[in-house]
Amino acid sequence: MVDLTVRDSVEVALELDEKSVYSHIAHDSAEDIIRIISSLDAERAKLRGEVIYYADDWDALIRERIAKGKRHTAFDFYNPTLLDIWEEKVKFGKKLKLIEKAAYSILGVLVAGTGVATILTGSPFVLIGLSVIPLAIAVRDRVKSSLDLIYYELTQFFIDELREIVSKHGLNPGRYKFKLFTGGYFGVETRRTPSGIFAVVEDKSAE
């Protein structure tokens, strides 16, 4: 009987220690995620032409965590699919930027070529080149709109993941406040503090 009591006590101690470890992991993950959220949203705001004085490289932060092999980040430890989503979105965003640059180069060559043809022949070929300028504007707007959606979706994914961690591990949402520079996100609320206005995630367990 005594042996059972001792064994039970050890099991309880191990269980408590495991909870403490997971709580620490959850805290580290939340700290990572709030940096990623603010950094992503800052990029979205800059894309919209806003002047943002916020510097943090969300892409580098994620890659740094992966390179070190740390399994205490939300996108790796808690939700592996989040990493796949991030990789897919980043690749698509880079592809869009390459397409935009290629389109500008082609259109630039076309305008320059018609300009040279106008000089050599005296015919107004340059008007043909100038007529493609609206196409360049359309490409820019389409790429900007697509990139905006990518930043929005990634930011919302990490907000959702932060909510999951906070509710699952009983963390205090107010401890993990972050800056948002644009709007339209779900599951967040704003709070005014002495140092400014910040966003916090809503606790799912309170719903």
C-alpha positions in Angstrom: 0.0 0.0 0.0 2.8 2.3 0.9 4.5 1.5 -2.4 1.4 2.4 -4.4 1.2 5.8 -2.6 4.8 6.6 -3.4 4.4 5.5 -7.0 1.3 7.7 -7.3 3.2 10.6 -5.9 5.9 10.2 -8.4 3.4 10.0 -11.2 1.8 13.2 -10.0 5.1 14.9 -9.7 6.0 13.9 -13.3 2.6 15.0 -14.5 3.1 18.4 -12.9 6.5 18.7 -14.3 5.2 17.9 -17.8 2.5 20.6 -17.4 5.2 23.1 -16.4 7.3 22.2 -19.4 4.4 22.5 -21.8 3.4 25.8 -20.2 6.9 27.1 -20.8 6.8 25.9 -24.4 3.5 27.6 -24.9 4.9 30.9 -23.5 7.9 30.7 -25.9 5.6 30.0 -28.8 3.3 32.9 -27.9 6.3 35.2 -27.7 7.4 34.1 -31.2 3.9 34.5 -32.7 3.2 38.0 -31.5 6.5 39.1 -33.2 5.4 37.3 -36.4 1.9 38.8 -36.3 3.1 42.4 -36.0 5.9 41.9 -38.6 3.5 40.5 -41.1 0.9 43.2 -40.6 3.6 45.8 -40.8 4.5 44.5 -44.3 0.8 44.6 -45.3 0.5 48.2 -44.1 3.7 49.2 -46.1 2.3 47.5 -49.1 -0.7 49.9 -48.8 1.6 52.9 -48.8 1.6 53.5 -45.1 4.8 54.7 -43.3 5.4 52.1 -40.6 8.3 52.4 -38.1 8.4 48.8 -37.1 11.3 46.6 -38.0 11.3 42.8 -37.4 11.8 40.1 -40.0 9.0 37.5 -39.6 10.4 35.3 -42.4 13.9 35.2 -40.8 12.4 34.5 -37.3 10.6 31.4 -38.6 13.6 30.2 -40.5 15.8 30.7 -37.5 13.6 28.6 -35.4 13.5 25.8 -38.0 17.3 25.9 -38.5 17.9 25.5 -34.8 15.6 22.5 -34.7 13.6 24.0 -31.8 10.3 22.2 -31.4 8.9 24.9 -29.2 7.3 27.2 -31.8 3.6 27.0 -32.6 4.2 26.5 -36.4 6.3 23.4 -35.6 5.3 22.0 -32.3 1.6 22.7 -32.1 0.5 22.9 -35.7 2.8 21.5 -38.4 0.4 22.4 -41.2 1.0 26.0 -40.3 4.5 25.7 -41.5 3.4 24.2 -44.8 0.9 27.0 -45.3 3.6 29.6 -44.6 6.0 28.0 -47.1 3.3 27.9 -49.8 2.3 31.5 -49.3 5.9 32.8 -49.2 6.7 30.9 -52.4 3.6 32.3 -54.1 4.4 35.8 -53.0 8.0 35.6 -54.4 6.6 34.2 -57.6 4.2 37.2 -57.9 7.1 39.6 -57.4 9.1 37.9 -60.1 6.2 38.0 -62.5 5.7 41.7 -61.7 9.4 42.5 -62.4 9.3 40.5 -65.6 6.2 42.3 -66.8 7.8 45.7 -66.1 10.9 44.6 -68.0 9.0 43.5 -71.0 6.8 46.6 -71.1 9.9 48.8 -70.6 11.6 47.2 -73.6 8.4 47.6 -75.7 8.1 51.3 -74.8 11.9 51.9 -75.5 11.6 50.0 -78.8 8.7 52.0 -80.0 10.6 55.2 -79.0 13.6 54.2 -81.0 11.3 53.2 -84.0 9.7 56.7 -83.8 13.1 58.4 -83.9 14.3 56.3 -86.8 11.2 56.3 -89.0 9.5 59.5 -87.9 6.2 57.6 -87.4 4.5 57.9 -84.0 5.2 54.3 -82.9 5.8 55.5 -79.4 2.1 56.0 -79.0 1.8 52.2 -79.2 4.3 51.9 -76.4 2.6 54.5 -74.3 -0.7 52.6 -74.7 0.6 49.7 -72.7 1.2 51.9 -69.6 -2.3 51.1 -68.3 -1.4 47.4 -68.5 1.6 48.1 -66.2 -0.7 49.8 -63.7 -3.1 46.8 -63.9 -0.2 44.4 -63.2 0.9 46.4 -60.3 -2.6 46.6 -58.8 -3.2 42.9 -59.3 0.1 41.9 -57.6 -0.4 44.3 -54.8 -4.0 43.0 -54.2 -2.7 39.4 -54.2 0.2 40.1 -51.9 -2.2 42.0 -49.5 -4.4 38.8 -49.4 -1.3 36.7 -48.7 -0.2 38.9 -45.8 -3.8 39.0 -44.4 -4.2 35.2 -44.5 -0.8 34.6 -42.9 -1.5 37.1 -40.2 -4.9 35.6 -39.5 -3.5 32.1 -39.4 -1.0 33.1 -36.7 -3.7 35.0 -34.8 -5.8 31.9 -34.8 -2.8 29.8 -33.6 -2.1 32.2 -30.8 -5.7 32.0 -29.7 -5.5 28.2 -29.7 -2.3 28.3 -27.5 -3.7 30.8 -25.1 -6.9 28.9 -24.5 -5.4 25.4 -24.5 -2.6 26.3 -22.0 -4.5 28.8 -19.8 -2.2 31.7 -20.7 -3.2 35.3 -19.9 -4.0 37.0 -23.3 -3.1 40.4 -21.9 0.5 39.2 -21.5 0.8 38.7 -25.2 -0.2 42.1 -26.7 1.0 43.1 -30.1 0.8 45.9 -32.6 -1.6 45.8 -35.6 -1.3 48.4 -38.3 -4.3 47.4 -40.5 -7.7 45.9 -39.7 -10.1 43.2 -40.7 -8.8 40.4 -38.5 -11.0 38.1 -36.4 -10.5 37.0 -32.9 -8.7 40.1 -31.6 -9.6 43.1 -29.5 -7.8 46.3 -28.9 -6.7 47.6 -25.5 -5.3 51.0 -24.6 -2.2 51.0 -22.3 0.0 53.8 -21.0 2.5 52.9 -23.9 -0.2 53.0 -26.6 -2.9 50.9 -28.2 -2.3 47.2 -28.7 -4.2 44.2 -29.8 -4.8 41.0 -27.8 -6.4 37.7 -28.9 -9.7 36.8 -27.5 -9.6 33.7 -25.2 -11.5 30.9 -27.0 -12.1 29.2 -23.6 -14.2 32.2 -22.5 -16.6 31.8 -25.5 
